[in-house]
Amino acid sequence: MCSTEPENMNNGIKCDDDVGDAFGTFGYTRNSVAPIPTPLQTAPTERNATYYNMNHPRRGLALIFNHEFFTISHLKSRSGTNVDCDNLIKTLKSLDFEVNDFHNSPHKEIVKNLERVAEMDHSDHDCLVVAVLSHGELGLIYAHDTAYKAESLWHHFTADRCPTLAGKPKMFFIQACQGDKLDPGLTLKERTETDGQPAATFRIPSQADFLIAYSTVPGYYSWRNTSRGSWFMQALCMELCENGTRYDLLTLLTFVCQRVALDFESNTPDNITMHQQKQIPCITSMLTRLVKFTSQKNGLV
């Protein structure tokens, strides 16, 4: 078997006033100047629609920041990440995304590319995807030359900063560690026995059963096979290829979690502490509708 390794790191009704759960004021006082109104954007989807409108002329851009090598002394090279990157490019192109991949970018280049894309006109696009493949730790991701906060990836694309993506899904996939904790998992047995045989058992992570989509939960390792790629990216690409136009994204990501949780286990027999460890992705969703990719866009992308 190939070796695996962790990724170091109110409807218009007048009611009582709404207030923030914070001490004092939050950037506004009686003497504050009212914000200047911005031009109204046409909503890309009807107000109470169940699904996002995915029938624009183009699917949209997908940015992949792939990191194999680092100038930071304590970070090892990430063998297998180029397999992840190639698989993700192929998968996203099959869903009609225009893919831009960047390799071993320093932090300034990452920011420059994010700002460039945020300033573009996305009026004809359905959505946006950003993926980062790197080392990480709790709350941080590593560029080629330094660490940066994960949330700095998406703050460029808020409705006020990127109005042509307002009301459209913006999806971020992060393959990186979020800490150094290990998850040894828990063995369960099947509910029934058959033909007098003992009930079969299977292992799940102890963090299981509890959309930015992280490869692992806060504080924990994220595993990568040195020849087949990371567990999370393997599972994500498989689900997108097999069911990308069949299920909505949250449903699909549930099955990504299932694949990672049940089908993978670390193989480091020479290091018992790291051997037979488990992993569960962590999905945070602020989506207001379901994301379901439509079938081919007739070569428009």
C-alpha positions in Angstrom: 0.0 0.0 0.0 1.1 3.6 -0.6 2.0 5.7 2.3 -0.1 8.5 3.7 0.9 11.6 5.4 -0.8 14.5 7.3 -1.2 18.0 5.9 0.7 20.3 8.4 -1.8 22.7 8.6 -39.1 40.7 9.2 -41.1 41.0 6.3 -41.6 44.8 6.6 -43.6 44.4 9.9 -42.8 47.0 12.5 -41.7 45.2 15.7 -39.2 45.8 18.5 -35.9 47.1 17.4 -33.2 44.5 16.5 -29.9 44.9 18.3 -26.6 43.2 18.0 -25.3 40.8 20.7 -22.2 43.0 21.5 -21.2 45.6 24.1 -21.6 49.2 23.0 -22.1 50.2 19.3 -21.0 48.4 16.2 -19.6 51.0 13.9 -22.7 53.2 14.0 -23.7 56.0 16.3 -26.3 58.8 16.2 -23.7 61.1 14.7 -22.5 58.6 12.1 -23.0 59.5 8.4 -25.4 57.2 6.7 -23.8 54.9 4.1 -23.9 56.0 0.4 -26.5 53.8 -1.4 -25.0 51.6 -4.1 -26.7 50.9 -7.4 -29.2 48.1 -7.3 -28.2 44.8 -8.8 -30.7 42.6 -10.5 -31.2 39.5 -8.5 -29.8 36.5 -10.5 -32.5 34.2 -8.9 -36.1 34.7 -7.9 -36.4 35.7 -4.2 -37.9 32.4 -2.8 -36.4 30.0 -5.4 -35.3 26.7 -4.1 -32.4 26.5 -6.4 -29.8 29.0 -7.6 -30.1 30.0 -11.2 -27.5 27.9 -13.0 -28.7 28.9 -16.5 -26.4 31.8 -17.2 -24.4 31.6 -20.5 -21.3 30.5 -18.6 -20.7 28.3 -15.6 -18.0 30.6 -14.2 -14.4 30.6 -13.0 -12.6 28.1 -10.9 -9.3 29.0 -9.3 -7.0 26.4 -8.0 -4.0 27.3 -5.8 -1.8 24.2 -5.7 1.2 24.1 -3.4 3.9 21.4 -3.5 7.0 23.3 -2.4 7.6 25.9 0.3 10.4 28.3 1.3 9.3 27.8 5.0 11.9 25.6 6.6 9.6 23.3 8.7 7.2 22.5 5.8 7.9 19.4 3.8 7.0 19.1 0.1 3.5 17.8 -0.6 4.0 14.6 -2.7 0.7 13.7 -4.4 -0.8 17.2 -4.6 -0.3 17.4 -8.4 -2.5 14.4 -8.7 -5.1 16.2 -6.7 -4.7 19.3 -8.9 -4.9 17.4 -12.2 -8.0 15.4 -11.1 -9.7 18.6 -9.9 -9.0 20.4 -13.1 -10.5 17.6 -15.1 -13.5 17.3 -12.8 -14.3 21.0 -12.9 -13.9 21.3 -16.6 -16.4 18.4 -17.0 -18.8 20.6 -15.1 -18.1 23.5 -17.6 -15.9 25.6 -15.4 -13.2 27.8 -16.9 -10.3 26.6 -14.7 -7.2 28.7 -13.7 -4.6 26.8 -11.8 -1.6 28.4 -10.0 1.4 26.5 -8.6 3.5 27.3 -5.6 2.3 31.0 -5.5 3.7 33.4 -2.9 1.0 35.1 -0.8 1.2 38.4 -2.8 0.4 36.5 -6.1 -2.6 34.8 -4.4 -4.0 38.1 -3.3 -3.3 39.7 -6.7 -5.2 36.9 -8.5 -8.1 37.0 -6.1 -8.4 40.7 -6.4 -8.2 40.4 -10.2 -11.1 37.9 -10.3 -13.2 39.9 -7.8 -12.9 43.0 -10.1 -14.1 41.0 -13.2 -17.7 41.1 -14.5 -19.4 37.9 -13.6 -22.8 38.8 -14.9 -22.9 35.9 -17.3 -21.6 33.4 -14.8 -23.5 31.0 -12.6 -21.0 30.9 -9.7 -17.4 30.8 -8.5 -15.1 28.1 -7.2 -11.8 28.6 -5.3 -9.7 25.6 -4.2 -6.5 25.6 -2.1 -4.3 22.6 -1.8 -1.6 23.2 0.8 -0.3 22.8 4.3 -2.2 24.5 7.1 -2.9 24.8 10.8 -5.9 26.1 12.8 -7.3 29.1 11.0 -4.3 29.4 8.7 -3.2 28.2 5.2 0.3 28.3 3.8 1.3 30.0 0.6 4.7 29.3 -0.9 6.4 31.8 1.4 4.1 32.5 4.4 0.9 31.7 6.3 -2.3 33.6 5.8 -5.8 33.5 7.3 -8.2 31.3 5.5 -11.0 33.8 5.6 -8.9 36.2 3.5 -9.8 33.9 0.5 -13.5 34.8 0.5 -13.7 38.4 1.8 -12.8 39.6 -1.7 -16.1 38.2 -3.0 -18.7 39.6 -0.6 -21.7 41.3 -2.4 -20.3 44.8 -1.7 -16.8 44.0 -3.1 -18.0 41.8 -6.1 -21.5 42.9 -6.9 -21.8 40.8 -10.1 -21.5 37.7 -7.9 -24.1 38.9 -5.4 -26.8 36.3 -5.0 -24.7 33.6 -6.7 -23.0 30.7 -5.0 -19.3 31.1 -4.1 -17.7 27.8 -3.2 -14.4 27.3 -1.4 -12.6 23.9 -1.1 -9.6 23.7 1.3 -7.3 20.7 1.4 -5.1 21.4 4.4 -4.5 20.4 8.0 -6.3 22.4 10.7 -4.1 21.2 13.5 -2.1 18.3 14.8 -4.7 16.2 16.6 -5.2 12.6 15.4 -8.6 10.8 15.1 -8.3 7.1 15.9 -12.0 6.6 15.2 -14.4 4.2 16.8 -15.3 0.7 15.7 -19.0 0.0 15.2 -20.8 -3.3 14.4 -23.6 -3.9 12.0 -27.1 -4.0 13.5 -27.8 -7.6 12.4 -26.0 -10.9 12.3 -26.4 -13.2 9.2 -26.3 -17.0 9.0 -25.0 -17.3 12.6 -21.9 -15.2 11.8 -20.9 -12.4 14.1 -22.0 -8.9 13.1 -19.5 -7.2 10.8 -17.7 -4.1 12.1 -16.5 -0.9 10.4 -14.6 2.1 11.6 -15.7 5.7 11.7 -14.0 8.9 13.0 -14.9 10.0 16.4 -15.9 13.4 15.0 -18.4 11.9 12.6 -22.1 12.4 12.6 -22.0 16.0 13.8 -20.4 24.5 2.8 -16.6 26.6 2.7 -15.6 22.9 2.7 -12.5 21.9 4.7 -10.9 18.6 4.3 -10.9 18.1 8.1 -12.4 19.5 11.3 -10.7 22.3 13.3 -7.7 21.1 15.2 -7.1 17.9 13.2 -4.8 16.4 10.6 -5.8 16.1 7.0 -4.4 13.1 5.2 -2.8 12.8 1.7 -1.7 9.7 -0.1 1.7 10.4 -1.7 0.8 8.8 -5.0 -3.0 9.0 -5.2 -3.6 12.4 -3.6 -5.5 13.6 -0.6 -8.4 11.7 0.8 -10.7 14.7 0.5 -9.9 15.6 -3.0 -10.1 12.0 -4.2 -13.6 11.7 -2.7 -14.7 15.2 -3.9 -13.6 14.4 -7.5 -15.2 11.0 -7.5 -18.6 12.4 -6.2 -18.5 15.4 -8.6 -17.7 13.1 -11.6 -20.3 10.5 -10.7 -23.1 12.6 -9.3 -22.2 16.3 -10.1 -25.4 16.9 -12.0 -27.6 14.4 -10.1 -27.5 15.8 -6.5 -27.4 19.3 -5.0 -24.0 20.2 -3.7 -24.8 19.8 0.0 -26.2 16.4 -0.6 -23.2 15.5 -2.7 -20.8 16.8 0.0 -22.5 14.6 2.5 -21.5 11.6 0.4 -18.0 13.1 0.2 -17.9 13.0 4.0 -19.1 9.4 3.9 -16.4 8.3 1.5 -13.6 10.0 3.5 -15.0 8.7 6.8 -15.5 5.0 5.8 -13.2 4.3 2.8 -9.9 5.7 4.1 -7.5 5.0 6.9 -3.9 6.0 7.3 -1.3 3.5 6.4 1.9 4.2 8.3 2.9 0.8 9.8 6.4 2.1 10.7 4.8 4.8 12.9 2.2 3.2 15.1 1.0 6.6 16.5 0.0 7.7 13.0 -1.2 4.3 11.8 -4.9 3.5 11.1 -6.1 7.1 11.8 -9.4 8.4 10.4 -10.7 11.8 9.1 -14.0 13.6 8.5 -14.4 16.7 6.4 -16.0 19.8 7.8 -18.7 21.7 5.8 -19.8 25.2 6.7 -22.7 26.5 4.6 -24.1 30.0 4.4 -26.0 29.1 1.2 -29.6 30.3 0.9 -30.6 28.0 -1.9 -29.6 24.6 -3.3 -26.7 24.4 -5.7 -27.3 21.9 -8.5 -25.0 21.9 -11.6 -27.0 21.8 -14.8 -25.9 19.5 -17.7 -23.5 20.6 -20.4 -23.7 24.2 -21.5 -23.1 23.4 -25.2 -19.5 24.4 -25.2 -20.1 28.0 -24.1 -17.4 27.9 -21.5 
